[in-house]
Amino acid sequence: MAQKSLKDLINEEYIKCAKDPVYFMKKYCWIQHPTRGRVQFNLYPFQEGTLRLLQKHGHQPIVLLGGGTTRIGDPSGKDKTRTILNEVVIEKNMEELEKQHNIQ
């Protein structure tokens, strides 16, 4: 059996996330807590149920793009991975996300 390429693995994961918003939220959503740093976003059971119910009835999750966090960086100053970005970089990043998610 041939080993899958990285592109195939990423595509499979993307499709899995698109089909199951609860899976996506549990695996990829994080919150920047002011004192504890980056923490995983946990859904309450009623939130999972609501997401699944909305999806069952044809609703689709949306991607919100903004630049607030990238304009201020990490307010605590502890995390160098969240540096302040300039307007040109923020706009380029948003355009790339729009292309990746086919956002018009």
N, C-alpha and C positions, 0 to 999 in steps of 0.2 A: 504494500500500500504506500503510495507516494505521500510524502510529508506536505502539508498545506503551507502555502506561502504566507508571509506576514500580511500581505494585502488581503488574502482570502480570510485569514483569521480576524482581521480588523473589520472586514465587510460583514462577516457572520455576527460579530459582536454588535455592530451598528444595527443590523436587522433585528437582532434579539432585543436591543434597547428600544427600537422603534415600535416593536410589537408589544412590549411589556413595560409600561412606564414605572410600575412598582420596582421591577428589577433594576431599571436605570437609576431610579432615585436611591435605592439601597446601595448600589455599587459605586455610583459616580458623584452623588451630591454631597457636598461638604459645606460646613458653615465655619466662618472665621469668627471664633469666640474671642472677645477682647483679652481674656486672661489665660484661657486654656489653649489658645492657638487654633489650629484647624481640627475640627471634630466632625465625625461622620454624622450626616443627617439621618435621623431615625424616624420612620413613620409610625404613627399610632395605628392600631388595627382599623379604626374607622376611616382613617385617611387612605389606607390601602384599599379598603372596600369602596370608598368614593371614587378613587382613581379607576379601579376596575369597572365600576358601574358606568362611569362616564365613557370609558373606552367601549364598553359593550354596546352602548347606545349611539356609537358613531362619533363621539367627540375625540378630538386629537389634541395632545399636549402641544404647547407652543414654546418657542425659544425666545426669551427676552434678552436682547442685547443692550448693554449699557456700558458706560465707562467710568462710573463713579469710583469703584474701588481702585481701578488702575490710575486714576487721577490723584489719589491720596496715598497709595502704597500701603504699607503696614503701619498703622498708627502707633503700635507699641515700639516699633524700631527693632524688634528682635528678629524678624524674618526678612532676610535679604532676597528671597524668591519673589516677594511682592513689591517690586520696586515701582516707583512712580514712572508712568509712561507719558510721552508727549502726545499731542493731538494727532500727529501724522501716524504714529505707530498704532494708536487706538483705532483710528479709522481703518487702517490696513487690516488689523486683526478682525474687526467687525465685518469687513468685506469678505475676508477668507471664510469666516463662520457662515456668512450668508450663502456663499458658494457651496460649502460643504453640506448645508441643510436645505439647499434649493429654496431659499427665502427670496421673495420678490419684493 
